[in-house]
Amino acid sequence: MFGFILGCFYLLSALTFLWLNNSKFDLVGFFFNKANHKFYVGYELSFLVLCMFALLESMSWVFFILVAIHFMGFYILAFNAEKFYLMRNEIDALGQNSMINFSVIFYLLGGVFSLFTVLI
């Protein structure tokens, strides 16, 4: 059940990111705005909690990898936020569309693999 919810949450996030990008919303600017820090920590924490419950539910390597990725993201955001905000220049050098495309691909893969793991 948690794996299914996690997969749907990933796919919904990917669609939301695509929609916001097509609407010309500055998504990278939103996440790197220090005023939105609590929102971003909560967003990352929600993925971490869902991944942990999904891992406890089915003990799949897919969920283990997702837990590790989200744990690192949450740790950096919660305990080393200045390092995260210093990455803004690197993101701008790569291009904001590249970062959003990477995020969408990650969310799509996470959603598909989560749903695939639950269905097997």
TAVENVEN-V52055 format. One line per field, one symbol per residue. phi: phi as a letter, one per 40 degrees, with the letter a starting at -180 (. if undefined). psi: psi as a letter, one per 40 degrees, with the letter a starting at -180 (. if undefined). burial: b if it has 16 or more other C-alpha atoms within 10 Angstrom, else e. Layout:
phi=???
psi=???
burial=???
This chain:
phi=.ccccccccccccccccccccccgccccccccccccdccccccccccccccccccccbfbccccccccccccccccccbacccccccdcccccchccccccccccccccccccccccccc
psi=ddddddddddddddddddddddefhgdddddehddedddddddddddddddddddddefiddddddddddddddddddefdddddeedddddddhddddddddddddddddddddddde.
burial=ebbbbbbbbbbebbeebbeebeeeeebbeebbeeeebeebbeebbbbbbbbbbbbeeeeeebbeebbeebbebbebbbeeeeeeeeebeeeeeeebeeebeebbeebbbbbbbbbebbee
